[in-house]
Amino acid sequence: MIRSSKSSNTVTAVLSMAMAIAAFSAMPTQAQSADINVPTVIINSLWSAKALMVVGGQGSGCYAVNNGGRIAGPTLRTNIRYTVIGMSSADCAGGTGLAGVNRQFLARARPAGMYIQIVNGGINVGNR
């Protein structure tokens, strides 16, 4: 059997490239940032809101709030999408979500954390 050196070189080159790509893709990249904890504070400016339900990842749960009050909120993780919903019951019972009082956001690293403020007509999220 006669072997063509041209096709043998092509096969060798393709295999070498495939191995290099596989090795490179297995290495962690510098562009990926490590997920970090983000502390929050919840501010309630809506008399009908009795709790804030947080859904998404770390920190998910029900947080009872007082009107005009401020409480320590959940510790969230960066790069996770969260949904927050103002609730008319302090225990976040099913069916007690307040119409229009919700928001989705991506937790981002902030120097002093983030605030989540329940207001008439929605929820504001920002830097502390």
C-alpha positions as CSV (number, residue, x, y, z in Angstrom):
1,M,0.0,0.0,0.0
2,I,1.3,3.4,-1.0
3,R,0.7,6.3,1.3
4,S,0.5,9.8,0.1
5,S,2.6,12.1,2.3
6,K,0.4,15.0,1.4
7,S,-2.7,13.5,2.9
8,S,-0.7,12.2,5.9
9,N,0.5,15.7,6.6
10,T,-3.0,17.1,6.3
11,V,-4.4,14.6,8.7
12,T,-1.5,15.3,11.1
13,A,-2.1,19.0,10.9
14,V,-5.9,18.7,11.5
15,L,-5.3,16.4,14.5
16,S,-2.7,18.8,15.9
17,M,-5.1,21.8,15.5
18,A,-8.0,19.8,17.2
19,M,-5.8,18.9,20.1
20,A,-4.6,22.6,20.5
21,I,-8.2,23.8,20.4
22,A,-9.3,21.2,23.0
23,A,-6.5,22.2,25.3
24,F,-7.1,25.9,24.9
25,S,-10.9,25.6,25.6
26,A,-10.2,23.6,28.8
27,M,-8.2,26.5,30.3
28,P,-10.1,29.1,32.3
29,T,-10.2,32.5,30.7
30,Q,-9.1,35.8,32.3
31,A,-12.2,37.5,30.9
32,Q,-14.5,35.5,33.2
33,S,-14.9,37.3,36.5
34,A,-15.3,35.4,39.8
35,D,-18.8,35.5,41.2
36,I,-18.9,37.5,44.4
37,N,-21.4,38.3,47.2
38,V,-23.4,41.5,47.0
39,P,-25.0,42.8,50.2
40,T,-28.4,44.5,49.8
41,V,-30.7,46.7,51.9
42,I,-34.5,46.7,51.3
43,I,-36.3,50.0,51.6
44,N,-40.1,50.0,51.7
45,S,-41.9,53.1,50.6
46,L,-45.3,51.5,49.8
47,W,-47.8,51.1,52.6
48,S,-49.5,48.1,51.0
49,A,-46.2,46.1,50.7
50,K,-45.6,43.8,53.7
51,A,-42.8,41.7,52.2
52,L,-40.4,41.3,49.3
53,M,-40.1,38.0,47.5
54,V,-36.7,37.4,46.0
55,V,-36.4,34.6,43.4
56,G,-33.3,33.6,41.4
57,G,-30.3,32.2,43.2
58,Q,-28.5,32.7,46.5
59,G,-30.6,35.0,48.7
60,S,-33.9,33.8,47.4
61,G,-36.7,34.0,50.0
62,C,-39.3,36.1,51.6
63,Y,-38.3,39.3,53.5
64,A,-40.9,40.9,55.7
65,V,-40.8,44.8,55.6
66,N,-42.4,47.6,57.5
67,N,-43.8,50.7,55.7
68,G,-41.2,53.4,55.7
69,G,-38.7,50.9,57.0
70,R,-35.3,49.7,56.0
71,I,-34.0,46.2,56.6
72,A,-30.9,44.2,55.7
73,G,-31.7,42.4,52.6
74,P,-30.4,39.2,51.1
75,T,-26.8,38.6,50.0
76,L,-27.0,38.1,46.3
77,R,-24.4,36.6,43.8
78,T,-23.1,38.5,40.9
79,N,-24.0,37.4,37.3
80,I,-27.3,35.9,38.5
81,R,-30.7,37.2,37.2
82,Y,-33.1,37.9,40.1
83,T,-36.8,38.7,40.2
84,V,-38.2,40.7,43.1
85,I,-41.9,41.0,43.8
86,G,-43.7,43.2,46.3
87,M,-46.1,41.2,48.4
88,S,-49.2,42.2,50.3
89,S,-48.7,39.5,52.9
90,A,-45.7,39.3,55.3
91,D,-45.3,35.5,54.6
92,C,-45.4,35.8,50.8
93,A,-48.5,33.6,50.5
94,G,-49.5,32.6,47.0
95,G,-51.6,35.1,45.2
96,T,-50.5,38.1,47.3
97,G,-48.1,39.6,44.8
98,L,-48.8,43.3,44.2
99,A,-49.8,44.2,40.6
100,G,-47.0,46.0,38.8
101,V,-44.6,45.9,41.8
102,N,-41.9,43.6,40.5
103,R,-38.6,43.8,38.7
104,Q,-35.9,41.6,37.1
105,F,-32.3,42.6,37.4
106,L,-28.8,41.1,37.1
107,A,-26.8,41.4,40.3
108,R,-23.6,43.3,39.7
109,A,-20.7,44.0,41.9
110,R,-21.1,47.3,43.8
111,P,-18.6,48.9,46.1
112,A,-21.1,49.2,49.0
113,G,-23.7,46.7,47.8
114,M,-27.2,47.5,46.3
115,Y,-30.5,48.8,47.5
116,I,-33.9,47.4,46.5
117,Q,-36.7,50.0,47.1
118,I,-40.4,49.1,46.9
119,V,-42.2,52.2,45.6
120,N,-45.7,53.0,44.2
121,G,-45.7,51.6,40.7
122,G,-42.6,49.3,40.9
123,I,-39.3,48.5,42.4
124,N,-36.1,50.5,42.1
125,V,-32.7,48.8,42.2
126,G,-29.4,50.6,42.4
127,N,-26.0,51.3,44.0
128,R,-25.8,52.0,47.8
